[in-house]
Amino acid sequence: MTSFFGVTQTHGRWTFLDSAGQPFWSLGMNHIDSATLRYPDKDDVWHTRYGNSMEAWLQQVREDLLNWGFNTVGWVQEVVTINPENHRHSRAFTFEEYQWLDIPYCHLLPFAETHQWEIETRQPDFRSQGFEDWCDYVARDQCARMRDDPKLIGYFYTDCPMWVHTARDNNWKGPLFDPDRLSSEAGRRELFELATRYYRVTHDAIRRYDPHHLILGDRYEANAALPEQVIDAALPYVDVLSFQCFGTPENVERKMAHWASYSHRPVLVADSAQRKPHPDQEWPPHTDRENDPEAHGRVLDMLLQIPECVGYHLCGAYLKNRVRRSGFRDHRDVPDEDVTAGIRMQNRRVLALASGMHT
């Protein structure tokens, strides 16, 4: 009988369990997109090295990630445009591509385009039959194919949902819920009911087609307003609370410790990075950046001290494109040896520490 990833709490610490039932602290790489290798004015690496084959390229990706000390593929979609007209990410991997990659992975389900960076789509009506029908389709299309895969850790939903906040370029559509209404008990109750409807519909859609895998839920923006009513509504319907959190290692630790203490449930840093010249550089960046191995190790050490923290996924990316302007390999597929050596050392050290905490 096939086994699947799970979560458990022992001696006051939460951890993932892998498909063999062993403790698994998830150390992931995010943003893995091959299109960087196909810029027309650069070396034709895509054809000359990989023969126009995703399968061949993903074998190289797998070798790199394991060599660099990662044990998980986080959210693969990569930012590819940022401008006043659109802010978009690459497509998700197919089931077959995850099989070629052959590493534990998380997959984002496109239930709602309420990401804080999304600037083109109006907010959905979670109470509508149309939303329920769409969620059923997404689960039928994707979860039904992934339901028996022991490498799948679980499903994410929205990347930084705008429950009560907006971003610079999408004020026009407003948040999902008016934050001014949180000043009254009736308003707080209404938000809880709205969020409950959302998490129940998405949960039930998944479970109709996949009874096995973890639900990792929304990837909340930890540095934006996040009402407790949203978390309270999610808790019965998700297995892990997932967060994007940037800033200094101290900021990441402080925000994760807050939600860990509030929920007493497993928390996952689903997207974060420490980069040079400093972690709070403007976005989108106007100059190239690189990952900071020393600060990376420091934030991992801090997170290990939070008993509820079950992992950290690095906002890599695997390849440096002209939008994110940071990555472990450049557009010619040349790795940054200094960065990869430093990250490898920190990852292996921290995974050894994490392993020791559960033996």
Summary of the structure (lengths in Angstrom):
residues: 359
radius of gyration: 19.6
end to end distance: 25.7
largest distance: 62.8
contacts: 1187
relative contact order: 0.16
helix: 38%
strand: 19%
